[in-house]
Amino acid sequence: MKTFRISADQIKPLAMNRGGCIASDMITVDGLNVGYMYREHPSNSMDSGWRFLSGHESQDYMNDSSKHSVYDVNTLANYDPDIIQFLDSATGSEFERVDNNAALTKVIS
């Protein structure tokens, strides 16, 4: 059983009706900021396509499906409100935080 950093009754309406997303336990359980976020083509009608990582996940960590889960995008906005300004970005968009105190910036490929 996971112990989340924010309890369900603490979730506020910050980014409603945006669908689901995938996020790492390093954010929702360990309490790290979003360090990397990207939007891929949604896998179904309820999926926003957004994926949120702390930036510290190894490939082995990500290969363990118990280390990430599906959440409402609003839930992730409560964990890190810095993501809200980017949620309307197009599929294929990527943003990263160079260090924990820096702002998220667009990844230029």
C-alpha positions as a Markdown table, in Angstrom:
| # | Residue | x | y | z |
|---|---|---|---|---|
| 1 | Met | 0.0 | 0.0 | 0.0 |
| 2 | Lys | 1.4 | 3.4 | -1.0 |
| 3 | Thr | 1.4 | 6.3 | 1.4 |
| 4 | Phe | 0.9 | 9.4 | -0.7 |
| 5 | Arg | 2.5 | 12.8 | 0.3 |
| 6 | Ile | -0.9 | 14.5 | -0.2 |
| 7 | Ser | -4.1 | 12.9 | 1.0 |
| 8 | Ala | -7.2 | 12.8 | -1.1 |
| 9 | Asp | -9.0 | 15.3 | 1.1 |
| 10 | Gln | -6.2 | 17.9 | 0.5 |
| 11 | Ile | -6.6 | 17.9 | -3.3 |
| 12 | Lys | -7.9 | 21.2 | -4.5 |
| 13 | Pro | -9.5 | 22.0 | -7.9 |
| 14 | Leu | -6.5 | 23.5 | -9.7 |
| 15 | Ala | -6.6 | 21.9 | -13.2 |
| 16 | Met | -10.0 | 20.2 | -13.6 |
| 17 | Asn | -11.3 | 18.2 | -16.5 |
| 18 | Arg | -8.0 | 17.5 | -18.1 |
| 19 | Gly | -8.1 | 13.7 | -18.1 |
| 20 | Gly | -5.6 | 11.2 | -16.7 |
| 21 | Cys | -1.9 | 11.1 | -16.7 |
| 22 | Ile | 0.9 | 8.8 | -15.5 |
| 23 | Ala | 3.2 | 9.9 | -12.7 |
| 24 | Ser | 6.1 | 8.4 | -10.8 |
| 25 | Asp | 6.0 | 7.5 | -7.1 |
| 26 | Met | 9.0 | 9.8 | -6.7 |
| 27 | Ile | 6.5 | 12.6 | -7.0 |
| 28 | Thr | 3.4 | 11.3 | -5.4 |
| 29 | Val | 5.0 | 9.2 | -2.6 |
| 30 | Asp | 8.5 | 10.6 | -2.1 |
| 31 | Gly | 7.4 | 14.3 | -2.6 |
| 32 | Leu | 9.9 | 15.3 | -5.3 |
| 33 | Asn | 9.0 | 18.1 | -7.7 |
| 34 | Val | 8.2 | 17.3 | -11.3 |
| 35 | Gly | 11.5 | 17.4 | -13.0 |
| 36 | Tyr | 10.5 | 16.3 | -16.5 |
| 37 | Met | 7.0 | 16.3 | -18.1 |
| 38 | Tyr | 6.1 | 15.3 | -21.6 |
| 39 | Arg | 2.9 | 14.8 | -23.6 |
| 40 | Glu | 2.5 | 11.8 | -25.9 |
| 41 | His | -0.5 | 10.8 | -28.0 |
| 42 | Pro | -3.2 | 9.7 | -25.5 |
| 43 | Ser | -3.7 | 5.9 | -25.2 |
| 44 | Asn | -7.5 | 6.3 | -24.8 |
| 45 | Ser | -10.3 | 8.9 | -24.5 |
| 46 | Met | -9.6 | 9.5 | -20.8 |
| 47 | Asp | -5.8 | 9.9 | -21.2 |
| 48 | Ser | -4.4 | 13.4 | -21.5 |
| 49 | Gly | -1.1 | 12.1 | -22.8 |
| 50 | Trp | 0.8 | 13.8 | -20.0 |
| 51 | Arg | 3.6 | 11.9 | -18.2 |
| 52 | Phe | 5.3 | 13.3 | -15.1 |
| 53 | Leu | 8.7 | 12.2 | -13.7 |
| 54 | Ser | 11.0 | 13.6 | -11.1 |
| 55 | Gly | 14.0 | 13.2 | -13.4 |
| 56 | His | 15.7 | 10.9 | -10.9 |
| 57 | Glu | 14.1 | 7.6 | -12.1 |
| 58 | Ser | 16.4 | 5.0 | -13.4 |
| 59 | Gln | 15.4 | 2.6 | -16.2 |
| 60 | Asp | 15.1 | -0.2 | -13.7 |
| 61 | Tyr | 12.8 | 2.0 | -11.6 |
| 62 | Met | 10.6 | 2.8 | -14.6 |
| 63 | Asn | 10.5 | -0.9 | -15.6 |
| 64 | Asp | 8.8 | -1.7 | -12.3 |
| 65 | Ser | 5.1 | -0.9 | -12.9 |
| 66 | Ser | 4.4 | -0.6 | -9.2 |
| 67 | Lys | 6.5 | 2.6 | -9.2 |
| 68 | His | 4.1 | 4.7 | -11.3 |
| 69 | Ser | 0.4 | 5.0 | -11.5 |
| 70 | Val | -2.5 | 6.7 | -13.4 |
| 71 | Tyr | -3.8 | 9.9 | -11.8 |
| 72 | Asp | -6.1 | 12.7 | -12.7 |
| 73 | Val | -4.0 | 15.6 | -14.0 |
| 74 | Asn | -5.6 | 17.8 | -11.3 |
| 75 | Thr | -3.9 | 15.6 | -8.7 |
| 76 | Leu | -0.5 | 16.2 | -10.2 |
| 77 | Ala | -1.2 | 19.9 | -10.3 |
| 78 | Asn | -1.7 | 19.8 | -6.5 |
| 79 | Tyr | 1.7 | 18.1 | -6.1 |
| 80 | Asp | 3.5 | 20.6 | -8.3 |
| 81 | Pro | 1.5 | 23.7 | -9.4 |
| 82 | Asp | 4.3 | 24.7 | -11.7 |
| 83 | Ile | 3.0 | 22.3 | -14.3 |
| 84 | Ile | -0.4 | 24.1 | -14.7 |
| 85 | Gln | 0.9 | 26.7 | -17.2 |
| 86 | Phe | 2.0 | 24.0 | -19.6 |
| 87 | Leu | -1.0 | 21.7 | -19.6 |
| 88 | Asp | -2.5 | 23.1 | -22.8 |
| 89 | Ser | 0.7 | 22.3 | -24.7 |
| 90 | Ala | 0.5 | 20.1 | -27.8 |
| 91 | Thr | 1.3 | 16.5 | -28.1 |
| 92 | Gly | 5.1 | 16.1 | -28.4 |
| 93 | Ser | 5.8 | 18.9 | -25.9 |
| 94 | Glu | 8.5 | 18.3 | -23.3 |
| 95 | Phe | 9.5 | 20.4 | -20.3 |
| 96 | Glu | 12.3 | 20.0 | -17.7 |
| 97 | Arg | 13.6 | 21.5 | -14.5 |
| 98 | Val | 17.4 | 21.8 | -14.6 |
| 99 | Asp | 17.6 | 21.8 | -10.9 |
| 100 | Asn | 15.1 | 21.4 | -8.1 |
| 101 | Asn | 14.7 | 25.1 | -7.6 |
| 102 | Ala | 14.6 | 26.2 | -11.2 |
| 103 | Ala | 11.4 | 26.7 | -13.3 |
| 104 | Leu | 10.3 | 24.2 | -15.8 |
| 105 | Thr | 11.4 | 25.1 | -19.3 |
| 106 | Lys | 10.6 | 23.8 | -22.8 |
| 107 | Val | 13.0 | 21.2 | -24.1 |
| 108 | Ile | 14.3 | 22.2 | -27.5 |
| 109 | Ser | 15.1 | 19.2 | -29.7 |
